[in-house]
């Protein structure tokens, strides 16, 4: 049996920027809505105190809130004491070059964070679905080629696939909340019968598990904020909730337990899909 941790949407900020009061939060504000550094420390303390020793930690993007180099250096400082293997991929809030330099010590590396490795008998495949200037995600042909090769490796081991944007499971869902439809369709075809036991994602700030092509897609709300799943249509209500996923994998079973951090839950922000689309347009113009 393998136990592992899923973290996502850390949204670490440059410590010099501070945290806004709920009434001061605006779309595109470079400050995270909550004290995400304190929340990550809290999550790591809980992980260290677990009776069952996890084998690794998967972090599925939005490592930083605004992509500043200082935020990634702050993240590295928080993660340095962790002795478990940690696998990262990037999200739409991340800056690839700053992330590579600040977290991995690889200055000048702005390529996608696509990689695969075996840890404790589990084959982990990480894809970078982030696209500069877009809130939604996509995969390139080169990434599909990489995935095809990776799926062929370690055929006798269970596989976990991790990336930031959940695949398209409902085309009524706004595109900024998911992986591009055509990429999702191609991905679904590729992973059938591939040995992938679960897909780990973030981005939508909600905790949910959906069976997709017979494979559980595990989305975790993350550490920054949570979106109320009962928000009115076309609206997203953020609150200050924070969640970590503890996952268990063996030959027969894959299970997920969501662990809420002990934080005061208050309403933070309500935005519409139209406002998010306007914000994405400003990113594309930048």
Order of alpha helices (4+ residues) and beta strands (2+ residues): beta-alpha-beta-alpha-beta-alpha-beta-beta-alpha-beta-alpha-beta-beta-beta-beta-beta-beta-beta-beta-alpha
